[in-house]
Amino acid sequence: SSATYGTVVSYTVPADSTFELWAIEVACDDYDALQLKLTIAGVVQFTDKQVQTPFNPQFGGANLVAGAVVLLEAKSDGSTSIVVDGAIEGRVVS
């Protein structure tokens, strides 16, 4: 259990490439305790987001430049241990 954010999944766009971001996927064993934070290319998309079911926001192939980072973080309510899994869906374009 932790009341501070920890990395679930992260991706950095390789040098000399761009990345088409399609979606993020999140699953957790206890949604009542889960809070999420998503940062894309240095811009926080949401923080302290609570969801009640598997979460799959779509980004429609948003183009990210070389060096851009997609970072999904999670934390619990501080008193509950949780297991969180996540994935970043997209395609590298050289």
Residue pairs with C-beta under 8 A, 6 or more apart in sequence:
1 33
1 76
1 77
1 78
1 79
1 80
1 81
1 82
2 75
2 76
2 78
3 75
3 76
3 77
3 78
4 75
5 37
5 73
5 74
5 75
6 73
6 74
6 75
7 71
7 72
7 73
8 26
8 72
8 73
8 74
8 84
8 85
8 86
9 72
9 86
9 87
9 88
10 69
10 70
10 71
10 72
11 19
11 69
11 70
11 88
11 90
12 67
12 68
12 69
13 19
13 64
13 65
13 66
13 67
13 68
13 69
13 92
14 66
14 92
15 66
15 67
16 66
16 94
17 66
17 92
17 93
17 94
18 63
18 64
18 65
18 66
18 92
18 93
19 63
19 64
19 68
19 70
19 90
19 91
19 92
19 93
20 61
20 62
20 63
20 64
20 90
20 91
20 93
21 40
21 59
21 61
21 62
21 63
21 64
21 70
21 88
21 89
21 90
22 58
22 59
22 60
22 61
22 89
22 90
22 91
23 56
23 57
23 58
23 59
23 88
23 89
23 90
24 38
24 55
24 56
24 57
24 59
24 70
24 72
24 86
24 87
24 88
24 89
25 54
25 55
25 56
25 86
25 87
25 89
26 36
26 51
26 54
26 55
26 56
26 72
26 74
26 84
26 85
26 86
27 54
27 55
27 84
27 85
27 86
28 34
28 74
28 82
28 83
28 84
28 85
29 82
29 83
29 84
30 76
30 80
30 82
31 50
31 51
31 52
31 53
32 52
32 77
32 80
33 76
33 77
33 79
33 80
33 82
34 50
34 51
34 74
34 76
34 82
34 84
35 48
35 49
35 50
35 74
35 75
35 76
35 77
36 46
36 47
36 48
36 49
36 50
36 51
36 55
36 72
36 73
36 74
37 44
37 46
37 47
37 48
37 49
37 72
37 73
37 74
37 75
38 44
38 45
38 46
38 49
38 57
38 70
38 71
38 72
38 73
39 45
39 69
39 70
39 71
39 73
40 59
40 62
40 64
40 68
40 69
40 70
40 71
41 64
41 65
41 68
41 69
41 70
42 68
42 69
61 90
61 91
63 93
64 70
70 88
72 86
72 88
74 82
74 84
74 86
76 82
